[in-house]
Each structure stands twice: as structure tokens, then as C-alpha cells.
Amino acid sequence: MDLVNGRDELAEFDLHEEEIDSMLKTGEPVEVVGPPDAATRPRFELYRGSSRHYGWRLATPDGRVLASSTDYLTKADALSAVHAVMTAGSGAPLVDRTAG
């Protein structure tokens, strides 16, 4: 099971994993929705370009690109880079290198 911000991803659900599995096995419908603001939050997208390279971009829900990566030869390298940005980005300071 994946961890989100150091905690179990199912921690926010009222049901336990076993209860959800049981519901799925019996054919009972299970509705799982994301956070209420998921439709308005930017998302990271992994893509494969026409020159057979891989990359990632941070895009708004309407498709506007906020940031993008350099080209990577493998999907694993692109995934590693985007995970590094996701992990470090939230606490990274802004350094203004335009002054001079």
C-alpha cells in the first residue's frame, strides 16, 4: 500500500481496506473519489515525446503547462526526476538570481 506524506493513503477513508475488498468481492458498488479540490489542482503528467524521449510537465486542469522537464532517455529516469521534484518542491526556497 502506498504512503502519502508519510501516512497510509487509506487513513482518510471511513472504511478499512478489508471492508472495501469484501464489498468488491460481493459485487457491491464502491465509489472512491479524490480530494474535493482535485479537479482544480495542478497535476504532474508523464509523457513520451515524438523523438522517443520521456519527460514530465506540471499542468493545470485546463492543460496550461506551468513547468516542464528536460528530455530523459528512459521512463525510469523521468519518473525518478518527477518524484524528486514532487518530494523536494514543496519545501524548496525561492532563490532570486536576477539581482546583480
Secondary structure, DSSP 8 states (H G I E B T S, - for coil): --EETTEEGGGGSSS-HHHHHHHHHTT--------TTGGGS-EEEEEE-TTS-EEEEEE-TT--EEEE---BSSHHHHHHHHHHHHHHHTT---------
